[in-house]
Amino acid sequence: EQENPDSDAAALAWREFLTRCPNDRRSAEARAKLVRIANTVYDYGIHAQQAGRPADAIPFYLRAVQCRPEMATAHYNLGLAYREIGDAARARESFAAAITAKSDLAAAHYMLGLTLRDLGQTNATLQAFTDTLRTDPNYADAHFALALSYAPHPEDRQLARRHFLRYLELSPESSSSTEIHRWLSDHP
């Protein structure tokens, strides 16, 4: 029977188990074991994060990506956990690793954009949101983020307008729709 991951004894047992993650990637058996370990610890990370404990999730995600560096979802969720605890620099690295592992993961591009914005990297932010739309042209939040980025700049207002309109098409019930319509009428 599997232990409850919330118990101290289970957490201690898992930490001990995780330190023994095999580093031998040559045999099929070792690779299969790495996949099983990565999936198991990833699930524990998800459980901790969903329980509102992102700091507790981080070691599980780190172990998952150590065992399976190509596991984009583990990198992505690691980035989310780092954002939740306020570590934007590590979040940026994790989202970038998720994109390296799976270049068409639109959510990773978008979260990278938000993180870069938090870090004050304007050009990189715009590129990440643009990459989000290149991956998924219907990613409503990326249209909104780009519109908000372009709106303050008179030379970019047509771009802002285009993205606001597309956002409203994709999210007509948005709580921001009144403000967007007002902005659009003020900037024909």
N, C-alpha and C positions, 0 to 999 in steps of 0.2 A: 504494500500500500504506500502511496506517495505521501510525503509529509506536507503539512500545510506550510506554504512559503512565507506566511506571516509570522510563524513562530520563531523565536530566537534560536532554538536548537536547529531548526531547518535551515535558517540563514547561515548559521555557523557551519553546518554540514555541507551546504552548497558552496560556501567560500572555500572550504577545504577541498571539495571535489573539483572546483574550478581551477585550483592551482595545479591540478594534474592534467590539464588539457594537453593532449599529445601534440608534439611539434613535428612528428614524422608524417610527411605528406606523400611518401613514395608508394605505399601499398594501397590497394583498393579498400582493404579492411580498415586501414587507418583513416582514409578519406571518409568512409562511411561513418566511422566513429566520430569524426570531426563534425560531420553534418548533423548527426544525432545530438551531440553535445551543444552545437550552435543553436539548433532548433529548441532544445530544452531550455537553455539559459535565456534565449530570446523570449520565450514564453514567460519566464519568470520576470524578465524586465518589463514586458507588457503588463503583467499583473501588478507589479509595483507602481508603474506609471499610472495605470488606470485607478489605482488606489490613492493617487495623489502624492506619491512618494518618488518624484523624479530622481532625487539624489540616490535613492536605493536602487533605482533601475539602471543607473549608469554602469556599475561594475558588471552587471549581467550583459548589457549590450557590448561593453568592451570585450568581454570574453567571447561573445558570439562573433564579433568581427575579427578577433584574433584567430578563432578557429576557422572562420569562413570569410576572408576579406572581400569576397564577391557578393556578400549578403547585403544588398542595397537597403532593404527595409530595416536592418539592424543599424546601419549607418544613419539612416533617416531618423529613426526613433531616438537614437543617441543624440542627434542634433536637436530634436524636440526637447529632450530631457535637459540638455545643456542650456537651451533657451529658457526653459522654465526656472532654472536655478540662477539665471543671469550671467552665464558664461558665453558671451557672444562669440569670442574668438574660437573656442572649441566647437561651438555650434557651427560656425562657418566651415571649419575643417571637416566636420562630420557630414554636412550637406554636400560639400564638394566631393567627399569620398563616395557618397551615395550616387552622385551624378556620374562619377568615374565608373562605378560598378554597373549602373543602369542609366544610360544617358537620356532615355526618354521618360524618366520619372519626373513628371511635371511638378508634382508637389515639392520635390526636393529643390528644383529650380526656384520655385516661388518662395519657399522658406529661406533659401540662400539669399534671395533678394531682400526679404524682410530683415534678415540678419545683417546684411551689408548696409542696409539703410540705418540700422541701429548703430553700426560702426562708423557712420558718416562717409561711406564710400559711394558717392552719388553716381558716378559713371558705371561702376561695377553693379550697382543696384539696378539701374536701367537695363543693363545688359542681361542680368539674371531674370528680370521680369519679361524682357523680350524673348529670352530663351524659353521661358515657361510657355509663352504663346506659340513659339515655333514648335514646341512639343505638343501642345494642346491649344489650338486656336480658340476654344470655347471655355478657357479657364477664366471665369468671371472675375475672381479676385485679382488676377494679374492685370486685367483691363482696368479695374478700379485703381489699383496701385499705380499703374502707369499714368492714368488720368490725373491722379492726385500729385504725382511727381511733375507732370508737365504744366498743370493749371497755373501755378504762380508766375510762370515765365511767358510774357506776352508773345515772344517769338514761337512758342510751342503750344499756343492755345488751340490751334486746329487739331494737333495731335491729342491734346487733352479732350477736346470735344468728341473726336472720333472714338476714343476709348470709353468715355462716359456713355455715349450712345450705345456702344456694343455691350457695355456692362448692363445697362438698363434692359436691353434685349434679352440678355441671359438671366438677369435677376430682377424681373419687373416688380417683385414684392419687397425689394430691398428697403431696409429701414432708412437708408440714405437717399432714397429716390426724390424726396421733396427738395433736399438741398441740392441735389444734382440738377433737377429741373430748374431750380432758381439760378444756379450757376450758368446753365445752358442759355436761359433767357437773357441773362446779363452779358453774355459773351456770344453774340450771334455769329 
